[in-house]
Amino acid sequence: MKRYLLIYLALILGIAGTFGQQMTLVPISLFDRALPYYNPAATGMEEALTASLFYRSHITGMEGAPSALFFTANAPLKNYRMALGVKLEHESVGSRNFTGFFFDYAYRMRLGSNTLAFALEGGIYSGSIDLVTLRDPSDLTWSENTSSSILPNFGVGALYYGKIYWISFSVPRLLGYETKESGEYGIKVANVERDFIFAGGGRIKLNEDFDIEPSALMLFNPGTKLKYNINALGVYRQRYKAGIGYKSIQALVFILTFDINRQTSLAYSYDLNLAPMSNLSSSSHEIHFQYTFGYTVNANNPRGF
């Protein structure tokens, strides 16, 4: 077992050890509810077949503002050590659009009452650029209105979780992309500026009715400044949650979540931009819906135990 662990760590460090340019993930406010978006090791974390839908509109009111939509479905297998998942995602930034389809595989180990999971994911991105908004009308190099490419990508992640807390590390995309003169995308392996994401959270019990859920995320990319999110939610009877957060991009986050029942939950967040450019953009919104089809065992997830 130790040998496999060392091989996996060597894979992460070896592949992620070079830097360069890569598509940056859309900053997420509800990161503790959207773990599969940036860490494939969250596959099977709910200990049941689970489907979720997430949408984010970033900096609304600005033309070409980023938006993200993704769907995930994952479940543990009869063999507890393994879990599988699929992920569909679409991101739009200005004239650029990315649509991805990925398979996730997680290998899990019991460590006492907690779980340690390592995961790999692989899939393809379909990237396109609206050349009409970019090209010079006198330039005959780009004769088409759009340019599209289908390219592979991979990600790795590790997650340690139990009933009280969780700790996450992931490199969501190992390959980078570069734009050619023709407007098409190409794969970039060396000198890629990858996103390294560290996150964690837990639950502090105050009494029979009230809990507090603190969480934090840090995104390190060699080509940009360190980014971080900090959230704190108040929980009433394990069903109603409300809280506030702060982002290093100078934004306050207001969060509401509601567990309709043990299987269905809704969450919403609103970002209030505090940066000097806030007069140019109104806000950012996120909506998350999750449905769990049933439980095979009591959930270890600290967000729903």
C-alpha positions as a Markdown table, in Angstrom:
| # | Residue | x | y | z |
|---|---|---|---|---|
| 1 | Met | 0.0 | 0.0 | 0.0 |
| 2 | Lys | 2.8 | 2.4 | 0.9 |
| 3 | Arg | 4.4 | 1.7 | -2.5 |
| 4 | Tyr | 1.2 | 2.7 | -4.4 |
| 5 | Leu | 1.0 | 5.9 | -2.2 |
| 6 | Leu | 4.5 | 6.9 | -3.1 |
| 7 | Ile | 4.0 | 6.2 | -6.8 |
| 8 | Tyr | 0.9 | 8.4 | -6.8 |
| 9 | Leu | 2.6 | 11.3 | -5.0 |
| 10 | Ala | 5.5 | 11.0 | -7.3 |
| 11 | Leu | 3.1 | 11.3 | -10.3 |
| 12 | Ile | 1.5 | 14.4 | -8.9 |
| 13 | Leu | 4.8 | 16.1 | -8.1 |
| 14 | Gly | 6.6 | 15.0 | -11.3 |
| 15 | Ile | 3.8 | 16.1 | -13.7 |
| 16 | Ala | 2.9 | 19.2 | -11.8 |
| 17 | Gly | 6.5 | 20.4 | -11.4 |
| 18 | Thr | 6.7 | 22.5 | -14.6 |
| 19 | Phe | 5.0 | 25.8 | -15.1 |
| 20 | Gly | 3.5 | 27.9 | -17.9 |
| 21 | Gln | 0.0 | 29.1 | -19.1 |
| 22 | Gln | -3.2 | 27.2 | -18.5 |
| 23 | Met | -6.9 | 27.9 | -18.5 |
| 24 | Thr | -7.7 | 29.3 | -15.1 |
| 25 | Leu | -10.7 | 27.9 | -13.2 |
| 26 | Val | -13.6 | 30.2 | -12.6 |
| 27 | Pro | -13.4 | 31.2 | -8.9 |
| 28 | Ile | -16.1 | 29.4 | -6.9 |
| 29 | Ser | -17.9 | 30.7 | -3.8 |
| 30 | Leu | -19.7 | 27.4 | -2.9 |
| 31 | Phe | -16.4 | 25.5 | -3.2 |
| 32 | Asp | -17.3 | 23.1 | -0.3 |
| 33 | Arg | -20.4 | 22.0 | -2.2 |
| 34 | Ala | -18.7 | 21.8 | -5.6 |
| 35 | Leu | -15.7 | 19.7 | -4.6 |
| 36 | Pro | -16.0 | 17.4 | -7.7 |
| 37 | Tyr | -15.5 | 20.4 | -9.9 |
| 38 | Tyr | -11.9 | 20.8 | -8.9 |
| 39 | Asn | -11.0 | 17.6 | -7.1 |
| 40 | Pro | -11.8 | 14.2 | -8.6 |
| 41 | Ala | -11.0 | 12.6 | -5.2 |
| 42 | Ala | -14.5 | 13.7 | -4.0 |
| 43 | Thr | -15.9 | 11.0 | -6.2 |
| 44 | Gly | -18.1 | 8.7 | -4.0 |
| 45 | Met | -17.7 | 11.1 | -1.0 |
| 46 | Glu | -21.5 | 11.0 | -0.4 |
| 47 | Glu | -21.4 | 7.2 | -0.1 |
| 48 | Ala | -24.3 | 6.9 | -2.6 |
| 49 | Leu | -25.2 | 7.7 | -6.2 |
| 50 | Thr | -25.2 | 11.5 | -6.3 |
| 51 | Ala | -26.0 | 14.0 | -9.0 |
| 52 | Ser | -25.4 | 17.7 | -8.8 |
| 53 | Leu | -25.9 | 20.7 | -11.1 |
| 54 | Phe | -23.9 | 23.9 | -10.6 |
| 55 | Tyr | -24.1 | 27.3 | -12.4 |
| 56 | Arg | -22.0 | 30.5 | -11.9 |
| 57 | Ser | -22.4 | 33.8 | -13.5 |
| 58 | His | -19.3 | 35.8 | -12.7 |
| 59 | Ile | -19.3 | 39.7 | -12.8 |
| 60 | Thr | -22.8 | 40.0 | -14.3 |
| 61 | Gly | -23.4 | 43.2 | -16.2 |
| 62 | Met | -20.1 | 43.1 | -18.1 |
| 63 | Glu | -20.1 | 41.9 | -21.7 |
| 64 | Gly | -18.2 | 38.7 | -22.2 |
| 65 | Ala | -18.1 | 38.0 | -18.4 |
| 66 | Pro | -17.1 | 34.5 | -17.4 |
| 67 | Ser | -19.8 | 31.9 | -16.7 |
| 68 | Ala | -19.6 | 28.2 | -15.8 |
| 69 | Leu | -22.1 | 25.3 | -15.9 |
| 70 | Phe | -21.3 | 21.8 | -14.8 |
| 71 | Phe | -23.0 | 18.5 | -14.0 |
| 72 | Thr | -21.5 | 15.7 | -12.0 |
| 73 | Ala | -22.7 | 12.2 | -11.2 |
| 74 | Asn | -20.7 | 9.8 | -9.1 |
| 75 | Ala | -21.1 | 6.8 | -6.8 |
| 76 | Pro | -19.0 | 4.3 | -4.8 |
| 77 | Leu | -18.8 | 0.7 | -6.1 |
| 78 | Lys | -19.6 | -2.5 | -4.1 |
| 79 | Asn | -15.9 | -2.6 | -3.4 |
| 80 | Tyr | -15.6 | 0.3 | -1.0 |
| 81 | Arg | -12.1 | 1.1 | -2.2 |
| 82 | Met | -13.3 | 2.3 | -5.6 |
| 83 | Ala | -15.7 | 5.0 | -6.8 |
| 84 | Leu | -16.5 | 6.2 | -10.3 |
| 85 | Gly | -17.9 | 9.4 | -11.7 |
| 86 | Val | -18.6 | 11.5 | -14.8 |
| 87 | Lys | -18.5 | 15.2 | -15.2 |
| 88 | Leu | -19.8 | 17.6 | -17.9 |
| 89 | Glu | -18.7 | 21.2 | -17.8 |
| 90 | His | -19.0 | 24.3 | -19.9 |
| 91 | Glu | -17.1 | 27.6 | -19.4 |
| 92 | Ser | -17.4 | 30.8 | -21.3 |
| 93 | Val | -15.1 | 33.8 | -21.1 |
| 94 | Gly | -15.6 | 36.5 | -23.7 |
| 95 | Ser | -15.3 | 35.0 | -27.2 |
| 96 | Arg | -13.8 | 31.7 | -25.8 |
| 97 | Asn | -15.9 | 28.7 | -24.9 |
| 98 | Phe | -14.8 | 25.4 | -23.4 |
| 99 | Thr | -17.0 | 22.2 | -23.1 |
| 100 | Gly | -15.5 | 19.2 | -21.3 |
| 101 | Phe | -16.4 | 15.6 | -20.6 |
| 102 | Phe | -14.4 | 13.7 | -18.0 |
| 103 | Phe | -14.3 | 10.3 | -16.2 |
| 104 | Asp | -13.2 | 10.2 | -12.6 |
| 105 | Tyr | -11.7 | 7.3 | -10.7 |
| 106 | Ala | -11.1 | 7.4 | -7.0 |
| 107 | Tyr | -9.3 | 4.8 | -4.9 |
| 108 | Arg | -10.2 | 5.0 | -1.2 |
| 109 | Met | -8.7 | 3.7 | 2.0 |
| 110 | Arg | -10.1 | 3.5 | 5.5 |
| 111 | Leu | -8.0 | 5.2 | 8.2 |
| 112 | Gly | -9.8 | 4.5 | 11.4 |
| 113 | Ser | -13.2 | 6.2 | 11.1 |
| 114 | Asn | -11.9 | 8.5 | 8.3 |
| 115 | Thr | -11.3 | 8.0 | 4.6 |
| 116 | Leu | -8.2 | 8.9 | 2.4 |
| 117 | Ala | -9.0 | 9.1 | -1.3 |
| 118 | Phe | -6.7 | 9.5 | -4.3 |
| 119 | Ala | -8.1 | 10.1 | -7.8 |
| 120 | Leu | -7.3 | 10.5 | -11.4 |
| 121 | Glu | -9.5 | 12.0 | -14.1 |
| 122 | Gly | -9.3 | 12.1 | -17.8 |
| 123 | Gly | -11.3 | 13.5 | -20.6 |
| 124 | Ile | -11.6 | 15.9 | -23.5 |
| 125 | Tyr | -12.2 | 19.6 | -24.0 |
| 126 | Ser | -13.9 | 21.1 | -27.0 |
| 127 | Gly | -12.6 | 24.7 | -27.2 |
| 128 | Ser | -13.9 | 27.3 | -29.6 |
| 129 | Ile | -13.2 | 31.0 | -30.3 |
| 130 | Asp | -15.5 | 33.5 | -32.0 |
| 131 | Leu | -13.0 | 34.9 | -34.5 |
| 132 | Val | -15.4 | 37.7 | -35.6 |
| 133 | Thr | -14.8 | 39.6 | -32.4 |
| 134 | Leu | -11.0 | 39.1 | -32.6 |
| 135 | Arg | -9.8 | 39.3 | -36.1 |
| 136 | Asp | -8.8 | 42.3 | -38.2 |
| 137 | Pro | -11.2 | 42.5 | -41.2 |
| 138 | Ser | -8.3 | 43.1 | -43.5 |
| 139 | Asp | -6.5 | 39.9 | -42.3 |
| 140 | Leu | -7.3 | 37.0 | -44.6 |
| 141 | Thr | -5.5 | 34.5 | -42.4 |
| 142 | Trp | -8.7 | 33.7 | -40.6 |
| 143 | Ser | -11.3 | 33.0 | -43.2 |
| 144 | Glu | -13.8 | 31.3 | -40.8 |
| 145 | Asn | -16.1 | 32.9 | -38.2 |
| 146 | Thr | -15.2 | 30.4 | -35.5 |
| 147 | Ser | -12.3 | 28.1 | -34.8 |
| 148 | Ser | -12.6 | 25.0 | -32.7 |
| 149 | Ser | -10.4 | 22.2 | -31.3 |
| 150 | Ile | -10.9 | 19.0 | -29.4 |
| 151 | Leu | -8.1 | 18.4 | -26.9 |
| 152 | Pro | -7.5 | 15.9 | -24.0 |
| 153 | Asn | -6.7 | 16.8 | -20.4 |
| 154 | Phe | -6.1 | 15.1 | -17.1 |
| 155 | Gly | -6.4 | 15.9 | -13.4 |
| 156 | Val | -5.3 | 14.5 | -10.0 |
| 157 | Gly | -6.5 | 14.9 | -6.5 |
| 158 | Ala | -6.3 | 13.7 | -2.9 |
| 159 | Leu | -8.9 | 14.1 | -0.2 |
| 160 | Tyr | -9.0 | 13.2 | 3.5 |
| 161 | Tyr | -12.4 | 13.3 | 5.2 |
| 162 | Gly | -14.4 | 12.1 | 8.1 |
| 163 | Lys | -17.4 | 13.2 | 10.1 |
| 164 | Ile | -16.0 | 16.4 | 11.4 |
| 165 | Tyr | -13.6 | 17.8 | 8.8 |
| 166 | Trp | -12.1 | 17.4 | 5.3 |
| 167 | Ile | -8.8 | 18.4 | 3.6 |
| 168 | Ser | -8.4 | 18.6 | -0.1 |
| 169 | Phe | -5.5 | 19.0 | -2.6 |
| 170 | Ser | -5.8 | 18.9 | -6.3 |
| 171 | Val | -4.2 | 19.8 | -9.6 |
| 172 | Pro | -7.4 | 19.9 | -11.8 |
| 173 | Arg | -5.7 | 20.3 | -15.2 |
| 174 | Leu | -2.3 | 19.0 | -15.9 |
| 175 | Leu | -2.1 | 20.0 | -19.6 |
| 176 | Gly | -2.1 | 23.6 | -20.8 |
| 177 | Tyr | -3.5 | 25.1 | -24.0 |
| 178 | Glu | -2.0 | 27.7 | -26.3 |
| 179 | Thr | -3.6 | 29.6 | -29.2 |
| 180 | Lys | -2.0 | 29.2 | -32.6 |
| 181 | Glu | -1.9 | 31.9 | -35.3 |
| 182 | Ser | -4.8 | 30.2 | -37.1 |
| 183 | Gly | -6.9 | 30.7 | -33.9 |
| 184 | Glu | -7.0 | 26.9 | -33.1 |
| 185 | Tyr | -5.9 | 25.6 | -29.7 |
| 186 | Gly | -2.9 | 23.3 | -29.2 |
| 187 | Ile | -1.7 | 21.2 | -26.3 |
| 188 | Lys | 1.1 | 22.6 | -24.1 |
| 189 | Val | 2.9 | 20.2 | -21.7 |
| 190 | Ala | 6.1 | 22.0 | -20.7 |
| 191 | Asn | 6.1 | 25.4 | -19.0 |
| 192 | Val | 2.5 | 25.2 | -18.0 |
| 193 | Glu | 1.2 | 27.4 | -15.2 |
| 194 | Arg | -1.0 | 24.9 | -13.4 |
| 195 | Asp | -3.5 | 25.6 | -10.6 |
| 196 | Phe | -2.7 | 24.0 | -7.3 |
| 197 | Ile | -5.7 | 24.0 | -5.1 |
| 198 | Phe | -5.7 | 23.4 | -1.3 |
| 199 | Ala | -9.0 | 23.5 | 0.6 |
| 200 | Gly | -10.5 | 22.3 | 3.9 |
| 201 | Gly | -13.4 | 22.7 | 6.2 |
| 202 | Gly | -15.4 | 21.1 | 9.0 |
| 203 | Arg | -18.1 | 21.5 | 11.5 |
| 204 | Ile | -18.0 | 22.8 | 15.1 |
| 205 | Lys | -21.0 | 21.8 | 17.3 |
| 206 | Leu | -22.3 | 24.6 | 19.6 |
| 207 | Asn | -25.4 | 22.8 | 20.9 |
| 208 | Glu | -28.2 | 20.5 | 19.9 |
| 209 | Asp | -29.6 | 23.0 | 17.3 |
| 210 | Phe | -26.7 | 25.1 | 16.1 |
| 211 | Asp | -23.3 | 24.4 | 14.4 |
| 212 | Ile | -20.7 | 26.4 | 12.7 |
| 213 | Glu | -19.1 | 25.3 | 9.4 |
| 214 | Pro | -15.8 | 27.2 | 8.6 |
| 215 | Ser | -14.0 | 26.4 | 5.3 |
| 216 | Ala | -11.2 | 27.9 | 3.2 |
| 217 | Leu | -9.7 | 27.5 | -0.2 |
| 218 | Met | -6.3 | 28.6 | -1.6 |
| 219 | Leu | -5.5 | 28.6 | -5.3 |
| 220 | Phe | -1.8 | 28.9 | -6.2 |
| 221 | Asn | -0.7 | 29.5 | -9.7 |
| 222 | Pro | 2.9 | 30.5 | -10.5 |
| 223 | Gly | 1.7 | 33.0 | -13.0 |
| 224 | Thr | -0.7 | 34.9 | -10.7 |
| 225 | Lys | -1.0 | 36.0 | -7.2 |
| 226 | Leu | -2.2 | 33.6 | -4.5 |
| 227 | Lys | -6.0 | 33.6 | -4.4 |
| 228 | Tyr | -8.1 | 32.5 | -1.4 |
| 229 | Asn | -11.7 | 32.2 | -0.2 |
| 230 | Ile | -12.8 | 32.0 | 3.4 |
| 231 | Asn | -16.4 | 31.1 | 4.4 |
| 232 | Ala | -18.2 | 30.6 | 7.7 |
| 233 | Leu | -21.8 | 29.3 | 7.9 |
| 234 | Gly | -24.2 | 29.0 | 10.7 |
| 235 | Val | -26.2 | 25.8 | 10.7 |
| 236 | Tyr | -29.6 | 25.3 | 12.3 |
| 237 | Arg | -30.8 | 21.8 | 12.9 |
| 238 | Gln | -28.4 | 20.5 | 10.2 |
| 239 | Arg | -30.8 | 21.7 | 7.5 |
| 240 | Tyr | -30.8 | 25.5 | 7.2 |
| 241 | Lys | -27.5 | 27.3 | 6.6 |
| 242 | Ala | -26.6 | 31.0 | 6.2 |
| 243 | Gly | -23.2 | 32.6 | 6.3 |
| 244 | Ile | -20.7 | 35.1 | 4.9 |
| 245 | Gly | -17.4 | 34.8 | 3.1 |
| 246 | Tyr | -14.5 | 36.8 | 1.8 |
| 247 | Lys | -12.5 | 36.5 | -1.4 |
| 248 | Ser | -9.0 | 37.8 | -2.0 |
| 249 | Ile | -10.3 | 39.3 | -5.3 |
| 250 | Gln | -12.0 | 41.8 | -3.0 |
| 251 | Ala | -15.5 | 40.4 | -2.7 |
| 252 | Leu | -17.9 | 39.7 | 0.1 |
| 253 | Val | -19.9 | 36.4 | -0.3 |
| 254 | Phe | -23.4 | 35.8 | 1.1 |
| 255 | Ile | -24.5 | 32.2 | 1.2 |
| 256 | Leu | -27.8 | 30.5 | 1.8 |
| 257 | Thr | -28.4 | 26.7 | 1.7 |
| 258 | Phe | -31.4 | 24.5 | 2.4 |
| 259 | Asp | -31.6 | 20.8 | 2.7 |
| 260 | Ile | -35.1 | 20.0 | 1.6 |
| 261 | Asn | -34.7 | 16.5 | 2.9 |
| 262 | Arg | -31.9 | 14.1 | 3.4 |
| 263 | Gln | -31.6 | 13.5 | -0.4 |
| 264 | Thr | -32.2 | 17.0 | -1.9 |
| 265 | Ser | -30.4 | 20.3 | -1.2 |
| 266 | Leu | -30.2 | 23.7 | -2.7 |
| 267 | Ala | -27.6 | 26.5 | -2.3 |
| 268 | Tyr | -27.2 | 30.0 | -3.5 |
| 269 | Ser | -24.4 | 32.6 | -3.2 |
| 270 | Tyr | -24.1 | 36.2 | -4.0 |
| 271 | Asp | -20.8 | 38.0 | -4.5 |
| 272 | Leu | -20.6 | 41.7 | -3.7 |
| 273 | Asn | -17.7 | 43.2 | -5.5 |
| 274 | Leu | -15.6 | 45.6 | -3.4 |
| 275 | Ala | -12.9 | 46.2 | -5.9 |
| 276 | Pro | -12.5 | 49.7 | -7.6 |
| 277 | Met | -14.1 | 48.2 | -10.8 |
| 278 | Ser | -17.3 | 47.4 | -8.9 |
| 279 | Asn | -19.1 | 50.3 | -10.5 |
| 280 | Leu | -18.7 | 48.5 | -13.8 |
| 281 | Ser | -20.2 | 45.2 | -12.7 |
| 282 | Ser | -23.1 | 44.4 | -10.6 |
| 283 | Ser | -22.5 | 41.0 | -8.9 |
| 284 | Ser | -21.8 | 37.3 | -9.2 |
| 285 | His | -24.3 | 34.6 | -8.6 |
| 286 | Glu | -24.0 | 30.8 | -8.0 |
| 287 | Ile | -26.7 | 28.2 | -7.8 |
| 288 | His | -26.1 | 24.6 | -6.7 |
| 289 | Phe | -28.6 | 21.7 | -6.7 |
| 290 | Gln | -27.8 | 18.2 | -5.5 |
| 291 | Tyr | -29.8 | 15.0 | -5.3 |
| 292 | Thr | -28.7 | 11.8 | -3.6 |
| 293 | Phe | -30.5 | 8.7 | -4.9 |
| 294 | Gly | -30.0 | 6.7 | -1.7 |
| 295 | Tyr | -27.5 | 5.7 | 0.9 |
| 296 | Thr | -25.5 | 2.4 | 1.0 |
| 297 | Val | -23.9 | 3.3 | 4.4 |
| 298 | Asn | -24.1 | 6.2 | 6.8 |
| 299 | Ala | -22.5 | 9.2 | 5.1 |
| 300 | Asn | -19.0 | 10.2 | 6.3 |
| 301 | Asn | -19.4 | 13.6 | 4.6 |
| 302 | Pro | -19.1 | 16.3 | 7.4 |
| 303 | Arg | -21.6 | 18.4 | 5.3 |
| 304 | Gly | -24.4 | 16.0 | 5.9 |
| 305 | Phe | -23.7 | 13.5 | 8.7 |
